[in-house]
């Protein structure tokens, strides 16, 4: 692998990691907000508790789907697992940071 390819992999991983951190933050905020609305369903209008629970399930499912597509090694395209701070791919050994 050339030095240029290594820099591209590191740069691509940085973009993927940034998107993943943003998705974690957004999903966490939405689930917590919907949980608060579940406790007090009349704060922003009338919402049934089933509707709010369904919205939480949709947010979690969307996050899992996004993560399964986004959180992959830029070199070998294998899923990276649950370590957001990893420095090397466990599958192919590519340097990520």
Buried (B, 14 or more C-beta within 10 A) or exposed (E): EEEEEEEBBBEBBEEBBEBBEEBEEBBEEBBEBBEEBBEEBEEEEEBEEEBBEEBBEEBEEBBEEBBEEBBBBBBEEEEBEEEEEBEEBEBEEBBBE
